[in-house]
Structures are given as structure tokens and as C-alpha cells.
């Protein structure tokens, strides 16, 4: 997704671009946008990742560091962030986000609100795609996001 002339444009990316953050970053460079291009991907029922590219800068938010044990996309997010892979975690309560909680602050989703929403995802057993829908609503493109990814509004 990206903003062009003040309006959100939301498009679905090919699933083969979700292999790692570098591939996703490269794909995002194709899109214009006031403030860069943003990819929001929910993976299975496990985690989500947000990647934002603006010029040469890439910002990343991973909802759950423990997902890096099983998913290449999550592991590559930690790599881009310069963080080590987590030790094996048995307790879901030890799942923490990594990266830039303020990744969408300039669009209206503060770092504090993002942190609260991620905590709620784990506490209330929300699915990652539902959480991304809430994020999209907070920044003003919820309906377009839901339509693009095929989510039914709550």
C-alpha cells in the first residue's frame, strides 16, 4: 500500500515475494508514494510483518520474534534488524515484537498504540490478519485493505 496525492492505493503482492524481507523490499521499490510503500503480511496464524520502504531506508516491524524459529520471513526480519534468532521459547507470553513500533506513526498509528494492539493480539487470541486490518483502519485504509486481502469486516 502507498499514498498517492493523499489517497491510499492498496494492492495485493504475489505470495512468492513473501520469502524474505530483502525480496519484499526490492518489490516495494516499484511503487510510488507519499511517504514510501508499505507491505503488511500476515503469515498463517503465527505472526505478521510490516515492511516500509522510503528511498534507501527500510523499516521493519515483526510482531513475534519467536516466529523466526519456523519462518524464513521472520528470521530475515530479525537479520535486517540486526537481532539474533531467539532461543527456543516454550511460553507464548515470551513472544515479543521486534523492530520499529512507530513504523506508521506519521500515518496515525503511534508506537504506543501499535504496542498495545500487538499485546492485544496475543492476549485476546486475535489472528494476525485481523490485527493488520485494525492497523489499516487506524491509518485510514481499512476497507481497501480488507477488500484487497479478502477479509470480512468485523
C-alpha positions, 0 to 999 in steps of 0.5 A, spaced: 500 500 500 502 507 498 499 514 498 498 517 492 496 525 492 493 523 499 489 517 497 491 510 499 492 505 493 492 498 496 494 492 492 495 485 493 503 482 492 504 475 489 505 470 495 512 468 492 515 475 494 513 473 501 520 469 502 524 474 505 524 481 507 530 483 502 525 480 496 519 484 499 523 490 499 526 490 492 518 489 490 516 495 494 521 499 490 516 499 484 511 503 487 510 510 488 508 514 494 507 519 499 511 517 504 514 510 501 510 503 500 508 499 505 507 491 505 503 488 511 503 480 511 500 476 515 503 469 515 498 463 517 496 464 524 503 465 527 505 472 526 505 478 521 510 483 518 510 490 516 515 492 511 516 500 509 520 502 504 522 510 503 528 511 498 534 507 501 531 506 508 527 500 510 523 499 516 521 493 519 516 491 524 515 483 526 510 482 531 513 475 534 520 474 534 519 467 536 516 466 529 523 466 526 524 459 529 519 456 523 519 462 518 524 464 513 520 471 513 521 472 520 528 470 521 530 475 515 526 480 519 530 479 525 537 479 520 535 486 517 534 488 524 540 486 526 537 481 532 539 474 533 534 468 532 531 467 539 532 461 543 527 456 543 521 459 547 516 454 550 511 460 553 507 464 548 507 470 553 515 470 551 513 472 544 515 479 543 515 484 537 521 486 534 523 492 530 520 499 529 513 500 533 512 507 530 513 504 523 506 508 521 506 513 526 506 519 521 500 515 518 496 515 525 498 509 528 503 511 534 508 506 537 504 506 543 498 504 540 501 499 535 504 496 542 498 495 545 494 492 539 500 487 538 499 485 546 492 485 544 493 480 539 496 475 543 492 476 549 485 476 546 487 470 541 486 475 535 489 472 528 494 476 525 490 478 519 485 481 523 490 485 527 493 488 520 486 490 518 485 494 525 492 497 523 489 499 516 483 502 519 487 506 524 491 509 518 485 510 514 485 504 509 481 499 512 476 497 507 481 497 501 485 493 505 480 488 507 477 488 500 484 487 497 486 481 502 479 478 502 477 479 509 470 480 512 469 486 516 468 485 523 
